[in-house]
Amino acid sequence: ALKGNKGTELWTFQAEGPIVSSPFSSVDSLYVGTQTGNFYSLEANEGGLIWEYPANGPILSRGAIVFTSVVFASHDRWLYACEKYDGRLKWKASVKGKITSDLAVNRGEIICATEDGWLQNFSANNGQLRWQSEIGKHVHAPLLVASNSLMVGTVEGELCSYSLESIEVEKSKTA
């Protein structure tokens, strides 16, 4: 019988602190945050450190990539966007609560949900708040963008769908 090398360890990177969020990737890089607040960019093939950014709180959710921005959230109630190639901070935006669910991307914007019951949408270019909505539900599950809707699973056991269509789009459809 032929034996393959599936499951063979290729490399290991030792982070400073527990990794509790899912890693995410681009073509040749991996990104992951730790419970101690360190955020890392790694070479996908060899696991070498490309850059590191120290956040001021635990990183518990999966981040996202939009163009050349790597965006992640920490429990210090900030959303961070770093340049994909060198890790320099592009912008930092305040969020209303602690983010424990993974970030979602929709049309060049970042959507986050907090365990405190807020949905917020930020421009990936400059971190400007586009809209926010207090939904009054606790969110820990990953968000899903489907068509023009945002699907949100709540701790209260509800699956809720929210519109992502802008007022301009809705007006043009009725005209």
N, C-alpha and C positions, 0 to 999 in steps of 0.2 A: 504494500500500500504506500502511496505517496504521502509524504507529510509536508504540509505547507508551513509558512511562518506567520499565519494569521494569529493575531494576539501577542506577537512578540513585541516586547517593549523597544521602542525606537529611541526615546530620550526621556529625561526627567528634568523638570525645572523646579527648584526649591523656592517657593514664595515665602515671604515674611508674613505668616499668618494663615489661618484656615481659609480655604477657597470654598465658599458656599453658593456662589452664583455660577451659572453656566458660562463657559468660555464662548466666544463668538469669533468669527474670522472674516478676513478678506482673502484675496488671492494668495498671498504669501505670508500673511501675518495672523497671529492669534492674539486675542485680548481677553484679559480676565482681571477681576478685582478680588480683594481679600476682605475678610471680616475686620482686619485691623486698619483698613483704609488705603492700602497700596493698590495701584492700578498698573498693570503691566502690558506692554506690547512685546510679543515674542516672535522669533522666526519660526514659521510653521514647520519647516523641514528638520531643523536641528534643535529647536527649543532655546536658542540663545536670546538673551535680553536685548531688545532694540532700545526701548526707553521705559521709564517708570514715572508715574505721577502720584504724589502723595495727597490723597483726599483727607478731609478732616473727620471722617466717620466711616463706619462699615459700609462696604459695597455688597449688597445682598441680592441685587437684581442683574439680569443680563442687559448689557448695553446694546448699542446699535451703531451702524455705520451709515452715514449719509455723505455722499461725494467723498471728500477727503477729511471729513470730521468723524472722530470716534467719540461717541457720546455715552456717558455713564452717569449714574446717580449714586449719591451716598446718603447715609442716614443723617448727615448734618443738614439735610434739607436743601441741598444744592444739586443742580444738574451741571455737569462739566462737559465741555467739548474741547478735545485736544486735536491738534494736527496729526493726521495718521502717520506721517513720515518721521517727524522729530519729537512729537509729544508736547510741543509748546501749547499752552492754554490759549484757545481762540476766544472763548467766552465762558461765563459762569452765570447761571440764572437761578434765582430763588424759587423753590417749589413750596406748595402749601401742604406740608406733611412729609411723612417718611415713605419712601418708595420701596416697596418690597416686590412688586410685580415687574416683569421684564418690560423694557421700553418697546414701543411700536413706532414704525415709520410710515408716513403717508405723504406722498407728493413733496418730498424735501422738508418735511416737518417731523418733529419728534413728539409723540404722545406719551404721557405718563399718567399713571393712576396712583393715588396714595392710599395707604391703609386708613387715612383719616377721612376719606370720602370725597376726594377731588379728582376730576379729570382736567388735565392741562395740556395745551398744545403750544409748542415753541418752534420758531424758525430755526432750522439747522444752520443757517448762515450766520446769524448774529445773536441767537438766544432770546429774541424778542417774543414775549407772550402774545400769541395770536388769539386764543380764547381759553376760557376756563369755565367749568361747571361743577357746582357742588351737587354730588349725586346722593350723598347721605348713606353710602354703603361702603363697607370695608373691602378693599381689593388686594389680594395676594397673588392670584392666578395671572399667567401671561395674558396680555391683550392680543386680540386678533383683528386685523383690518381685512374686511371682506367687502368688495365692491365699494360702495360709498358709506359703509357702516363700520362701527367699532363694536366688537363683541367683548363684553366684560363679564367675567364670572366673579361672583361675590362670596364673601365668607358667609353671608346670610343664606346662601344656597340658591341665588337667583342668577340666571344668565340674561343679561340686559343688552339690547342693541341700541346704539346711539348713532344719529346721522352725522356724517362727515361732509355733507354737501354744504357749500357756502350759500349765502343768501342770493348772491349774483347768479349762481348756477340754477337755483330753484326758480328765480324770477324769469330767467331766459327760457326755461322749460315750459312755463305757463303762457309765455307771450306768443 
